[in-house]
Amino acid sequence: MVVPFRVLEERRVDEEVPELDVETLEAVRTYNAGHYLEAHELFELIWMRQGGARKIFYQGLVHLAMGFHYLVAGDYDRASAKLQRAAELLEDFAVDFLGFDVWTLRGSVALCRHRLAELGASGITRFDRTLIPRLTLLPHATQEAR
């Protein structure tokens, strides 16, 4: 995989990353437990309270969770569309935005999209669900909110 130079420049940890709030940590736990529809709803509640770059980032997580919900449900068209939109929304963020491991997440989503396209609508049930990425928080972001 060819990585643009600007992305390599962003591979640093920002010491100014804020601690994540309890609602975000719960949404991450819900997503990582495989409850994608519920995680979508939790991320959507957080997204509605945000502005600027944070709003766009959380919108990406909303689409991501819904995309994997549709994938697990066997809806190829909706899964493909939501995962594509999630990839677009998450594309330009720093690799550690808000303490999330965005670098790994983007690569994993790209792999899932590629595999899904290979399988096509008729093969969606053969998708290896172990490829679905977990949301990983970097150590400096996982402390409970004050």
N, C-alpha and C positions, 0 to 999 in steps of 0.2 A: 504494500500500500504506500503510495506517495503522500507525504504529509507536507502541506504548504508551509513555508518558512514562518509565516505569521502565526500559525498554530504552534509551532515549536517554541516560538518566543513566549507564548502564553503558558507554557508548562512550568509554572512556578506556583508556589503556595502563597496566597495573599495573607499576610499577618493581620489584616483588618477584617477578616471574615467574621460576621456577627454570629453569635450563638443562635441556634435555631429554636423557635418557639415550640411549645408542647404540641400544638396542633399539627405542625409540620412533621415532627417526630412521629406522631401517631399515624399520619398519612403514609409516611415512609414504611413504618412497621406493617400497616395494612397492605400496602402494595407488595412488600417483600414476602408476606404470607400468602400471596397469590389471590388476594381478594381485590381484583382489579376494578370492578365496578364500584365497590365501596371506596377504594382509594381515589378513583376518579371524582366521586362526590366530595370527599374530603379536600382534595387538591382544588376543586372548583370553588369551595367555600373560601379557601386561602387566596386563590387567584382574584376573586371578586373584591378583596380588601386591598389589593396591591396597586401600585402605579409604576410607570416607567419600565425599566429593564426587568424588575422583579415580576411584574405582571406578565410580560412575554415569557419569561422562564417558567413560571407556574402554568401558563397556558400550554406550554410544551409538555409539562408533566401530566396535565389533564388529558391531552391527546394521547400521550404515551400509555397511560393506564387504560383508556378506553380502547386503544388499538389492540392491546393484549387481551382485554376482555373479549373483543370481537374475534380475535384469533382463536382463543380457547373455545369460544362458542361455535366456531366453524364458519364464520362470515368473512369470506376472503376479501370481497370488495371493500367492506367497511374497515376491516383490519388494515388492508393495504393503504387506504386513504388516510386513516388516522395516524399510522406509523410514519407515512411520508410527511404529513403535516408536523408531527412531533419532531422529526429529524430537521425539518426546515426551521422550526422555531428554536431549537437548541443549538443550531449550527455555529453561531457566532459568539457564543458565550465563552468566557475564560474557563479553563479546564477545572477550576475549583470554585466556580460561582456559587455563592452562598454556602460553601462548604461541601457541596456535592462533588463526587468524582465524575465530572461531566466528560472528561476525556475518554474514560472507559465506557461510559454510557453511550456516547455517540458511536463508538466502534461497535458495540454490541447491538445497537439498534440497526446499524448498517448491515451487519451480518444477518440479523433476523429478517430484514427486508429482502435481502438477496436470496436467502433460503426460501422465504415465502414465495417470491417470484418464480424461483426454480420449480417449486411444487405446483404452483397454480391452484386454481379454485378446486379442482378435483383431487388434489393431493394435500389439502390443508390439514386433514386429520392425521397425516404422517409427519407433521411438523414436530421436531424434537423440542419439547417444552423446556428442556434444561438449557436451551439457548436464550430463553427470556431473561434479560438482565435483572439483577437486583439493583436497587438504588443504594449506592454506597456513599456513606458520609465520611469525610476526612476527619481524622482525630480531633482537630481543633474546632469542629462544628457540632460534635455530638454531646456536649455538655447540656444538661437541662437548663431551660430558661430560668433566669433569676426571679 
